[in-house]
């Protein structure tokens, strides 16, 4: 999927990088060592954690926007893949959208990379990330930006007991002339593209706190996203969201429902993601 939302998926992908990289450290062998006929106990060394990790996801999105006083609904379905080797990870996302009055088509694609600065055994995780959005979506239909956008940022994640917090900050800037942005209302009062409103140059901070209600299975929490334009004109936006996640073995389902309290990027939006760790 492309970045289903600049703050929700672009920054969530960064936060997923340390989780994916740390997953390689949880494949220890717990079987009891057998005894032979003579009663001697054979000790078996635990296998070393594998240096790589791979995860795939399928996401569904539904949103409602108010464009120049006219309600516009859209839905999306996307796929993503995250791969890690040691402390380095990469991700790619692409989605297709149905926009009211504009039919169905692909959105912008995203590729990115991240590096963990601390080992998985550290009390908290810290890392850097970079990303690029590619203009594979139709900008006139509201499914894409019509230009390349690049970004870089950092993330921090810490957990204690059943609670965890995650903070990610990212700077992003569009590559293209100002006329192109004006033609698509990029960063204007109504924002563009419709499926992923953003400013042509901005800083985005996403903070989330979660608690495990059922150890190893169910977690819930809340998140706040703040975005502000940099240098160029645009709109400040603040979005609050509720989070819910369920894990079972290698599978995980994550739900996020959000609404703006400052700015007007959309009326409401929800995403549900099914992930599988190989």
N, C-alpha and C positions, 0 to 999 in steps of 0.2 A: 504494500500500500504506500502511497506517498504519505507525506506527513498529513494525517487526517486532521490534525489541528496543530498549528505552530507550537503551542505550548504543550498540548496534551500528548501528542505522539512524538514530535521532534525531541522534546526534553525527556519524555518517558523512555525513548530509545537510549538516551545517554544513561539514565538510571538503570536500564536493563543491562548495560554493559558490565558493571561490576557484579551483578547477580549471575550473569552468564559465565563470566570468568571464574567466579568462586564456585560454581557448580562442579567444576572439575575436581574439587577437593573433597567431595562427599561420595566417594565410591569405595569405601573401605569394606573389607571382607569380614563378616561377623559370624561365619559358621564355626561351630565348635570343632576343635582338632580331634581326629579319631584316635582310638587306642588300638594297638595291634594285639594279637593273640597272647603275647607275652606280657601285656599290661604296660608297655612302654608308651609314653606320650610323645607324639611327633609334633614339633612346633613348626608352624607354617608362617612364613613372613607375609605381612600384609602387602598387597601389590601397591606400587607407587601410584599416586594420583596421575591420571592421564593429563598431558599438557594441553589438550584441546577440548573445546566444547562447542556444541551446535544446537540451535533452537530455531523452530519455525512457528509462525503464528498466522491465524486467519482472523480478520476483524470485520465487524459490521458497525455502521455509523448511521445515525439519523439526526437531522438538524432542521431547525426552522429559523428563517431570517425575515427581517422586514426591510425590503429594498425600496427606497423612495416611497414608503407608505404602502407598498404592495407586499403581501405575505408570499414568501417563497420557501418551499420545502425541498430538501434534498436527502438522498440516501447514498451510502457508499459501501463497497465490499472490497477488502484489500488483503494482500498477502505480504508477509515480511520474513526475513531470515537474518539471524544473528550468528556470527561465528567468532570464536576466540581461540588464540594460541598464546599460552602464557598470560601476560598482562595486556596483550594487544587484542582488540576486537574490532569487528566491522559489521555493518548492517546495511540492508537495502530494503526499500519499501515501495510498493506500487499499488494503486487502487483504481477502481472504476466507480463512477458516480452517475446517478440519475438526478437531474435537476429539473424542477418544474418548468415546462415550456421549452426545454433545451435538449431533451432526450438523454441518452446514455453514452458515456465515453470515458476514456481513461483520464486520470488526473496527473499532476506532476509527480515525477519519480524522485526519490531521495536516496542518496548513498552517504555513508558516514563512517568514521573510525573513532575509536577511543582507546586510551591507554590508562591503566591503573597505576597510580604512583606509589601505592603501598601494597605490601603482600596481603594475601587473604587472611592471614593470621592476625593482622593489626586490629585494634579495638574499633576502628572506623575505616571507611573506604573513601578514597579521594582520587579524582582522575580528571583528565582533560579530554576534550572531544572536538571534532570538526565535522562539518557536513556540507553537502551541496545539493540544492534542489534543481532539477532539470526540467525545462519547459515542455513536457510531453502532453500536458493537458491543454484543452481549448480555452484560451483566455476570454474570448468573446462569449462563451457559454457559461463562464463562471467556474470552470473546472480547473483552471490553471492561471499562472501569473503572466505568462508570455515572455519570460526572461529567466536567466539563471540567478539563483540566490545562494550566497555562501554564508557560513556561520562558524563560530568557534566559541567554546565555553568551558566550564568546569562544573563538576558535581561533587557532592559530599553525601555520604550515607552512613548512618550510625544506628545500631540496634542494642537494646538492653532489655533483658527479660522478654516480655511479649510485645514490647513497643519498638517502633522504628521511626526514624525521621529521614527525609531525603530532601536535599536542596540542589537545584541546578540553575545555573545562570548562563545565558547565551546571547552573544551579539550576532546579529544577522544583517546583511546588506544585499540589496539587489544590484545586479550588474546590468546596466542598460541606461538609455537616456531618459530624462524627465518627461518627455512627451509621451513615451509609452506608458509611464505610470499614470499620467493625467488621463489618458484615454480610457484606462480601466479603473479609474477612481481609486487607485492604489493608495492606501493610507488616508483616504478621505473620510467624510462623515459616515458614509455607508460601507466603506471598506471593500476590498477586492483581493483575491478572488472570493466568490460567494462561499465556496466550501471551506475556505481557509483564510479569513481576513487577516491582514498584517500590514505593517508600515513598511515603506521601502528601505528604511534603515531603523533598526530598533534594538533595544535590549529587553530580554524576557527573563523573568525569574519565576521559577515554579517551586513551591514548597509543599511537602506532603507529610502527614503524620498518620501512622497506622498502628493498630493493635491487633494481636492474634486473639480472637475470641475462642477458637478451638485450636489448641496447639497442633501445628503441622497441617491444618486443614483450612480453617476459615479466618479471614482477617477483614477489618473494616477501618475506615478512616476518612479524612477530609484533606482537600488540597486547595491552595490559593495560587493563582497565576497573575502576575503583574507584568505589563508590557508598556514601554514608553518609546516614542520616536526619538531618534538621534539625528541631529543636524537638519534633516528634512522635515517638512510639515507632516502631521499625522495625528493619530488619536491615541490617548492613553486608554488602556483597558485593564480591568480587574475582573477576574472570573473566579467564582467559588464552585467547588465540585465535591460530591460525595463519592467515596471509593468502596468497592467491595471485591474481595478476591476469594476464590476457592481453589484448593490444591488437592490433587489426588495422584500419587505416584509421580510420573513424569509430566503429567498434564496440569494445566492451570487455566482458570477462567477469571478474567478481570473485567469489572464493570466500572464505568465512570460516567456520572451524570453532572452536567455543569450548566451554569447560567451566569451572565455578566451582571455585575453590580456597578461598574463604571464602564462607559463606552457602549457601543452597539454592534459588536461583531456578529451577534446572532441573538435570537430570542431564547433558545434552549438547545442543548445538544447532548446526545448520549452515545457512548461507544461500548461495545462488548468484544472482548478479544479471547480467543482460544489459543493457548500456546502449548507446544510440546517440546521437551528437552530430550535430545537424543543421547 
